[in-house]
Amino acid sequence: MTFTTRFAPSPTGPLHLGHAYSAMLAHDMAAAENGQFLLRIEDIDQSRSRPEWEAQILSDLTWLGLSWPQPVMRQSDRMPIYQAALSALWRHGLLYPCTCTRRDIAAAAAAPQEGAPLTGPDGTIYPGTCRPDKPLEPITPSPPVGTALRLDIRAAQHALDNVPLTFLETGAAIDGRTGTISTTWSEVQTNIGDIVLARPAMGTSYHLSVVLDDADQHITLVPRGADLFDATVIHVILQHLLNLPTPTYHHHRLIRDDTGKRLAKRDDARAIAKYREDGATPQDIRRLLALT
Ligand code: GLU
């Protein structure tokens, strides 16, 4: 199997130093192994994705000296694939519709004596308001559209017969964890809960799309920011449920500004376009990021 890495930007803002680091790392790791580096445009959030941002991102990546094979995978072209996966999960009784608003969830999750609701890699841990007492017997071949669909984690645990949840990490979590990473199902119940796999406005979700896309692009190593480390077990569960391989993950350090704050998309001061305008060279960017 060809050693294959990817960079998967969302065209919802400019490419900043943190993205450039991820992209160059993925590119360099592939080059070092004589492998390939792929690009994917993660544009499922059509309310925030803009063609101008995509054009700017492609231009900045090219300026940085990166190249990738065509055609570029674009999530907005892949809705039928996401729908088919949702239907398969639905037919196995692993999904349920959820009509809770954010406010409902916050209110139900914040039991007065416990203070603030617990949050996981996907936001507030769902208190289970809409979860059926026993997994739904699907009477339709596809799930309802226009409503959120949650993964019933208990049903998933049962369907997967308590399969061990592990992946290989060659980078590190923010707390330094590396190597073979194992998570128990009970940790998943407590720290993650029933996550949303289809958002009403999108018909899919980051988690569902990313595992299907990484598998379809035959990605063997996923380099990405350490902020996604805690979400990786969600991806491992989905890979088991959908019979997809689990790639190796390489979570890298987050690029912070001088005050130690993580760079956000709106940090235009750190946008690569701004460095370009100010006359920086790609080598300057590599030096800044200690990528030489
Ligand atoms: N599209 C995501 C982002 O721009 C990247 C997700 C990933 O690499 O898995 O943050």
Residues whose N, C-alpha, C, O or C-beta is under 5 A from the ligand:
A	BS01	LIG	A8 P9 S10 E42 V210 P223 R224
